[in-house]
Amino acid sequence: MKLDKKLLILGFLVMAIEIVAAQTTVISLINALICRLITVLWGISAAVATIVIVVAGIKWIGSSEDAGARAQAKATIVHAIIGLIIVIIALSIVNWAVTGTSISDTFTFNCG
């Protein structure tokens, strides 16, 4: 009976150690939120750019005799690609700002 109580108390103490070790800090929560937000926004922007390029490509193919519609479709494709490049550059700037400056002492910013 005494051994059961000792094992029960020891079990609760071990569980308490695991609970304390599993707690996260506010900074790691902010880091996880930033990583999740960047991942979601990157996926949305890539999907939107892909859809815009496909729709503009279909318009370009469908407007074989209308030079104005072809030019508009071509401009739409160029703008979608430029927008995607801007998103990639923005992600690089955010990554540099967090890891390459003094903020890196606080935030680790590792979304890998």
N, C-alpha and C positions, 0 to 999 in steps of 0.2 A: 504494500500500500504506500509506504514512504517512497519507494523507488518510482512508482507511478506519478506521485506528486512532483518529485524532482525532475523526471523526464518532461512532465507537462510544463513546469516552470522553465526548464531549459529550452523547450520548443518555442515557448512564447518569446523568450529572450532572443533566440536566433531569428525569429520572424521580425522582431522589432529592429534588429540590425539591418535586415534586408529592406525593410520599409524606409529606414533613414537613408540607406545607400541609394535607394531608387528615386529619391526626391531630386527635382531639377531646379535650377536657379532661374531667376527671371531673365537673365541674359541668354541662357540656353533656350528658353521659351521664345524670346524675341528672335533669336537666330533661326529657330525652327519655323517661326511665322514668316520671316523674310524669305527663307528658302522655299517654303510652300507657295508664297505669293509670287515669287519670281518664276517658279516652275509652272504655275497655273497661267500666269500672264504670257509666258513664252509659248505655251501650248496653244492658247487662244489666238495669239497674234500669228503664229505659224499656220493655224487652221484657217483663219480669216484670209491671210495672204494667199494660201493655196486655193481657196474657193474663188477669190477675186481673180486670180490668174486663170483659173479654168474657165470661169464665166466670160472673161475678156477674150480668151482664146477661142471660145465658141462663137462669140460675136465677131471676132476677126475672120474666122472661117466662113461664117454666114454672110458677111458683107463683102462678097467677092467683087461686086461692081460699084459699090459706094465707097469712094475714096475717103469721105469725111468720117464714115463709121469705122473704116479700117484705122484711120489715124487716131480716132478716139479710143478704140480698143487697144491699140499699141501704147498710147499714153497711159491707159489704165494699168496695163501690165508693167510698164516702167515705174509708175507710181507705187504699185504694190511691192515691187522689188526694192525700191528706195525705202519704203516704209519698213520692210523686213531688215534691211541693212541698218536703219536707224535703231531698231529694237536691239539688234545684236551689239551695236556700239554702246547703247545705253546699258545693256547688261555688263559689258566689259568695263564701263566707267564705274558702275556700282561695285563690281568686284574689286577694281583697283582702289576705290575710295575706302572700302571696308578692310581690305587686306594689306594695302600698300601704304597706309597712313598710320597715324597714332591711334586711330580707332581700333586697329587690329589687336591692341592690348586688351580691349574689352570684348570685341566680337571676333569670333573665329571664322564665321561665314564659310562653312564647308558643307555644301549641298550634295556632295558626291555620295 
